[in-house]
Amino acid sequence: MKTSVNLFFQIMKVLLLFVCFTVLFYLGMVWLNQEYEGYQRYSEPKGAAIKVMKAGDSEEETWLSRLMLLYLDGE
C-alpha cells in the first residue's frame, strides 16, 4: 500500500514537472513570436547599398541562358 502511494506521488511529481516545463516552453515561444512580429525582413537597406543586378532588363538574356547559368554556377 505504501509503495503504491509513493509511486503515485513520484508519477505526479514527474507529470507536474512536465506540465511546468511545457508551459514555460510555450510562453517562451509566444514571447519570441511577439518580439519578432513587427520585424521587417525585406525592408530597404540603409547606407551605401547598391542594386547588384536588374533582372529582365537585358533583351538578349533568355530563360534558357538563365537556366544554363543556374546549372553552371549552382545559384
DSSP file (Angstrom, degrees, kcal/mol; ACC not computed):
  #  RESIDUE AA STRUCTURE BP1 BP2  ACC     N-H-->O    O-->H-N    N-H-->O    O-->H-N    TCO  KAPPA ALPHA  PHI   PSI    X-CA   Y-CA   Z-CA
    1    1 A M     >        0   0    0      0, 0.0     4,-1.8     0, 0.0     5,-0.2   0.000 360.0 360.0 360.0 -44.7    0.0    0.0    0.0
    2    2 A K  H  >  +     0   0    0      1,-0.2     4,-2.4     2,-0.2     5,-0.2   0.870 360.0  51.8 -67.6 -35.5    2.8    2.4    1.0
    3    3 A T  H  > S+     0   0    0      1,-0.2     4,-2.6     2,-0.2    -1,-0.2   0.871 108.0  51.3 -69.7 -35.5    4.7    1.7   -2.2
    4    4 A S  H  > S+     0   0    0      2,-0.2     4,-2.2     1,-0.2    -1,-0.2   0.882 111.7  47.1 -69.6 -35.9    1.7    2.3   -4.4
    5    5 A V  H  X S+     0   0    0     -4,-1.8     4,-2.2     2,-0.2    -2,-0.2   0.909 113.3  49.0 -68.4 -41.9    1.1    5.7   -2.7
    6    6 A N  H  X S+     0   0    0     -4,-2.4     4,-2.0     1,-0.2    -2,-0.2   0.910 111.3  49.6 -63.6 -40.9    4.8    6.5   -3.1
    7    7 A L  H  X S+     0   0    0     -4,-2.6     4,-2.4     2,-0.2    -2,-0.2   0.901 108.8  53.2 -62.4 -42.2    4.7    5.5   -6.7
    8    8 A F  H  X S+     0   0    0     -4,-2.2     4,-2.2     1,-0.2    -2,-0.2   0.914 110.0  47.2 -60.1 -44.4    1.6    7.7   -7.3
    9    9 A F  H  X S+     0   0    0     -4,-2.2     4,-2.0     2,-0.2    -1,-0.2   0.858 110.9  52.0 -68.4 -34.6    3.4   10.7   -5.8
   10   10 A Q  H  X S+     0   0    0     -4,-2.0     4,-2.1     2,-0.2    -2,-0.2   0.917 111.1  47.3 -65.2 -42.5    6.5   10.1   -7.9
   11   11 A I  H  X S+     0   0    0     -4,-2.4     4,-2.5     1,-0.2    -2,-0.2   0.896 111.1  51.5 -65.5 -39.8    4.4    9.9  -11.0
   12   12 A M  H  X S+     0   0    0     -4,-2.2     4,-2.5     2,-0.2    -1,-0.2   0.867 108.3  52.0 -66.2 -36.2    2.6   13.1  -10.0
   13   13 A K  H  X S+     0   0    0     -4,-2.0     4,-2.5     2,-0.2    -2,-0.2   0.922 111.7  46.0 -64.8 -43.7    5.9   14.9   -9.5
   14   14 A V  H  X S+     0   0    0     -4,-2.1     4,-2.4     2,-0.2    -2,-0.2   0.918 113.8  48.7 -65.5 -42.4    7.1   13.9  -12.9
   15   15 A L  H  X S+     0   0    0     -4,-2.5     4,-2.5     2,-0.2    -2,-0.2   0.901 111.4  50.0 -63.7 -41.2    3.8   14.9  -14.5
   16   16 A L  H  X S+     0   0    0     -4,-2.5     4,-2.5     2,-0.2    -2,-0.2   0.909 111.3  48.6 -65.0 -42.1    3.9   18.3  -12.7
   17   17 A L  H  X S+     0   0    0     -4,-2.5     4,-2.6     2,-0.2     5,-0.2   0.911 111.4  50.5 -62.6 -42.1    7.4   19.0  -13.9
   18   18 A F  H  X S+     0   0    0     -4,-2.4     4,-2.2     1,-0.2    -2,-0.2   0.928 112.2  46.3 -61.4 -46.0    6.5   18.0  -17.4
   19   19 A V  H  X S+     0   0    0     -4,-2.5     4,-2.5     2,-0.2    -2,-0.2   0.910 112.7  50.5 -64.7 -42.2    3.5   20.4  -17.4
   20   20 A C  H  X S+     0   0    0     -4,-2.5     4,-2.3     1,-0.2    -2,-0.2   0.929 113.1  44.7 -63.0 -45.6    5.5   23.2  -15.9
   21   21 A F  H  X S+     0   0    0     -4,-2.6     4,-2.4     2,-0.2    -1,-0.2   0.857 112.2  52.9 -68.8 -33.4    8.3   22.9  -18.5
   22   22 A T  H  X S+     0   0    0     -4,-2.2     4,-2.4    -5,-0.2    -2,-0.2   0.922 111.2  46.0 -65.8 -43.3    5.8   22.6  -21.3
   23   23 A V  H  X S+     0   0    0     -4,-2.5     4,-2.5     2,-0.2    -2,-0.2   0.898 112.6  51.1 -64.9 -40.4    4.0   25.8  -20.2
   24   24 A L  H  X S+     0   0    0     -4,-2.3     4,-2.0     2,-0.2    -2,-0.2   0.907 110.9  48.0 -63.3 -42.4    7.4   27.5  -19.8
   25   25 A F  H  X S+     0   0    0     -4,-2.4     4,-2.1     2,-0.2    -2,-0.2   0.913 111.7  50.4 -62.9 -43.6    8.4   26.5  -23.3
   26   26 A Y  H  X S+     0   0    0     -4,-2.4     4,-2.4     1,-0.2    -2,-0.2   0.914 110.2  49.0 -62.2 -43.9    5.0   27.7  -24.7
   27   27 A L  H  X S+     0   0    0     -4,-2.5     4,-2.4     1,-0.2    -1,-0.2   0.870 109.8  52.6 -65.6 -35.6    5.3   31.1  -23.0
   28   28 A G  H  X S+     0   0    0     -4,-2.0     4,-2.3     2,-0.2    -1,-0.2   0.898 109.7  48.4 -64.2 -40.5    8.9   31.4  -24.4
   29   29 A M  H  X S+     0   0    0     -4,-2.1     4,-2.2     2,-0.2    -2,-0.2   0.894 111.4  49.7 -67.3 -39.5    7.6   30.7  -27.9
   30   30 A V  H  X S+     0   0    0     -4,-2.4     4,-2.3     2,-0.2    -2,-0.2   0.907 110.5  50.9 -64.1 -41.3    4.8   33.2  -27.5
   31   31 A W  H  X S+     0   0    0     -4,-2.4     4,-2.2     1,-0.2    -2,-0.2   0.919 110.7  48.2 -62.8 -43.8    7.3   35.8  -26.3
   32   32 A L  H  X S+     0   0    0     -4,-2.3     4,-2.1     2,-0.2    -1,-0.2   0.887 110.3  52.5 -63.3 -38.7    9.6   35.2  -29.3
   33   33 A N  H  < S+     0   0    0     -4,-2.2     4,-0.4     1,-0.2    -2,-0.2   0.916 112.0  44.7 -63.8 -43.1    6.6   35.5  -31.6
   34   34 A Q  H >< S+     0   0    0     -4,-2.3     3,-0.5     1,-0.2     4,-0.4   0.849 111.2  55.1 -68.8 -33.3    5.6   38.8  -30.2
   35   35 A E  H 3< S+     0   0    0     -4,-2.2     3,-0.3     1,-0.2    -2,-0.2   0.905 118.2  32.0 -66.3 -41.7    9.2   40.0  -30.2
   36   36 A Y  T >< S+     0   0    0     -4,-2.1     3,-0.8     1,-0.2    -1,-0.2   0.248  89.8 100.3-102.1  12.4    9.7   39.3  -33.9
   37   37 A E  T <  S+     0   0    0     -3,-0.5    -1,-0.2    -4,-0.4    -2,-0.1   0.901  90.0  37.8 -66.6 -40.5    6.2   40.0  -35.1
   38   38 A G  T 3  S+     0   0    0     -4,-0.4     2,-0.4    -3,-0.3    -1,-0.2   0.302  85.4 128.5 -93.3  10.1    7.0   43.5  -36.4
   39   39 A Y    <   -     0   0    0     -3,-0.8     2,-0.9     1,-0.1    -3,-0.1  -0.525  52.5-144.9 -72.0 123.8   10.4   42.7  -37.7
   40   40 A Q    >   +     0   0    0     -2,-0.4     3,-0.7     1,-0.2    -1,-0.1  -0.785  22.4 175.2 -93.2 102.1   10.8   43.8  -41.3
   41   41 A R  T 3  S+     0   0    0     -2,-0.9    -1,-0.2     1,-0.2    -2,-0.0   0.856  78.9  41.5 -73.3 -34.9   12.9   41.3  -43.1
   42   42 A Y  T 3  S+     0   0    0      2,-0.0    -1,-0.2     3,-0.0     2,-0.1  -0.100  81.6 136.7-110.1  34.8   12.6   42.8  -46.6
   43   43 A S    <   -     0   0    0     -3,-0.7     0, 0.0     1,-0.1     0, 0.0  -0.356  66.6 -83.5 -76.4 162.6   12.9   46.5  -45.8
   44   44 A E        -     0   0    0      1,-0.1    -1,-0.1    -2,-0.1     2,-0.1  -0.404  51.2-110.6 -64.9 137.9   15.0   48.8  -47.9
   45   45 A P        -     0   0    0      0, 0.0     2,-0.3     0, 0.0    -1,-0.1  -0.373  28.8-136.3 -70.1 151.0   18.7   48.7  -47.0
   46   46 A K        +     0   0    0      2,-0.1     2,-0.3    -2,-0.1     3,-0.0  -0.754  61.6  21.1-105.0 153.9   20.2   51.8  -45.4
   47   47 A G  S    S-     0   0    0     -2,-0.3     0, 0.0     1,-0.2     0, 0.0  -0.696 118.3 -19.3  97.6-145.6   23.5   53.3  -46.2
   48   48 A A  S    S+     0   0    0     -2,-0.3    -1,-0.2     2,-0.0     2,-0.1  -0.096  83.1 146.2 -96.9  34.2   25.6   53.0  -49.4
   49   49 A A        -     0   0    0     -3,-0.0     2,-0.3    -4,-0.0    -2,-0.1  -0.465  28.2-164.2 -72.8 142.7   23.9   49.8  -50.6
   50   50 A I        -     0   0    0     -2,-0.1     2,-0.4     0, 0.0    -2,-0.0  -0.886  27.4-101.8-124.8 158.1   23.5   49.4  -54.4
   51   51 A K        -     0   0    0     -2,-0.3     3,-0.1     1,-0.2     0, 0.0  -0.664  29.2-162.4 -79.6 129.7   21.4   47.2  -56.6
   52   52 A V        +     0   0    0     -2,-0.4     2,-0.4     1,-0.3    -1,-0.2   0.896  66.3   9.5 -83.2 -41.9   23.6   44.4  -57.9
   53   53 A M        -     0   0    0      2,-0.0     2,-0.7     0, 0.0    -1,-0.3  -1.000  56.3-144.9-145.1 139.0   21.5   43.1  -60.8
   54   54 A K    >   -     0   0    0     -2,-0.4     3,-0.9    -3,-0.1     4,-0.4  -0.921  27.2-143.6-102.5 113.0   18.5   44.2  -62.7
   55   55 A A  T 3  S+     0   0    0     -2,-0.7    -2,-0.0     1,-0.2     0, 0.0  -0.599  77.2  10.9 -79.9 131.9   16.5   41.1  -63.7
   56   56 A G  T 3  S+     0   0    0     -2,-0.3    -1,-0.2     2,-0.1     5,-0.0   0.476  92.7 106.2  86.9   2.5   14.8   41.2  -67.1
   57   57 A D    <   +     0   0    0     -3,-0.9     2,-0.4     2,-0.0    -2,-0.1   0.799  60.7  81.3 -83.3 -28.5   16.3   44.4  -68.4
   58   58 A S        -     0   0    0     -4,-0.4     3,-0.4     1,-0.1    -2,-0.1  -0.642  63.7-159.8 -82.1 128.5   18.6   42.7  -70.9
   59   59 A E  S    S+     0   0    0     -2,-0.4    -1,-0.1     1,-0.2    -2,-0.0   0.808  89.0  55.8 -78.1 -29.4   16.9   41.7  -74.1
   60   60 A E  S    S+     0   0    0      2,-0.1     2,-0.7     0, 0.0    -1,-0.2   0.602  85.5  96.1 -80.2  -8.3   19.4   39.0  -75.2
   61   61 A E        -     0   0    0     -3,-0.4     2,-0.2     4,-0.1     0, 0.0  -0.720  57.3-178.4 -84.9 117.7   19.0   37.2  -71.9
   62   62 A T     >  -     0   0    0     -2,-0.7     4,-1.9     1,-0.1     5,-0.1  -0.552  43.5-102.5-108.6 174.6   16.5   34.3  -72.3
   63   63 A W  H  > S+     0   0    0      1,-0.2     4,-2.1     2,-0.2     5,-0.1   0.813 121.4  56.6 -67.6 -28.4   15.1   31.8  -70.0
   64   64 A L  H  > S+     0   0    0      2,-0.2     4,-2.4     1,-0.2    -1,-0.2   0.906 106.5  47.6 -70.5 -40.3   17.5   29.2  -71.5
   65   65 A S  H  > S+     0   0    0      2,-0.2     4,-2.1     1,-0.2    -2,-0.2   0.877 112.0  50.8 -67.4 -35.5   20.6   31.3  -70.7
   66   66 A R  H  X S+     0   0    0     -4,-1.9     4,-2.0     2,-0.2    -2,-0.2   0.893 110.3  49.9 -65.8 -39.0   19.3   31.8  -67.2
   67   67 A L  H  X S+     0   0    0     -4,-2.1     4,-2.3     2,-0.2    -2,-0.2   0.905 110.5  49.2 -66.1 -41.6   18.8   28.1  -66.8
   68   68 A M  H  X S+     0   0    0     -4,-2.4     4,-2.5     2,-0.2    -1,-0.2   0.882 109.1  52.9 -64.3 -38.0   22.3   27.4  -68.1
   69   69 A L  H  X S+     0   0    0     -4,-2.1     4,-2.7     2,-0.2     5,-0.5   0.890 108.7  50.9 -63.1 -38.7   23.7   29.9  -65.7
   70   70 A L  H  X S+     0   0    0     -4,-2.0     4,-2.2     1,-0.2    -2,-0.2   0.921 112.3  45.8 -63.6 -44.1   21.9   28.1  -62.8
   71   71 A Y  H  < S+     0   0    0     -4,-2.3    -2,-0.2     2,-0.2    -1,-0.2   0.880 116.9  44.5 -67.3 -37.3   23.3   24.8  -63.9
   72   72 A L  H  < S+     0   0    0     -4,-2.5    -2,-0.2    -5,-0.2    -1,-0.2   0.920 126.9  26.8 -74.6 -44.4   26.9   26.2  -64.3
   73   73 A D  H  < S-     0   0    0     -4,-2.7    -3,-0.2    -5,-0.2    -2,-0.2   0.763  91.9-135.4 -91.8 -27.0   27.0   28.3  -61.1
   74   74 A G     <        0   0    0     -4,-2.2    -4,-0.1    -5,-0.5    -3,-0.1   0.708 360.0 360.0  77.8  19.4   24.6   26.4  -58.9
   75   75 A E              0   0    0     -6,-0.4    -5,-0.2    -5,-0.2    -4,-0.1   0.356 360.0 360.0-120.1 360.0   22.9   29.6  -57.7
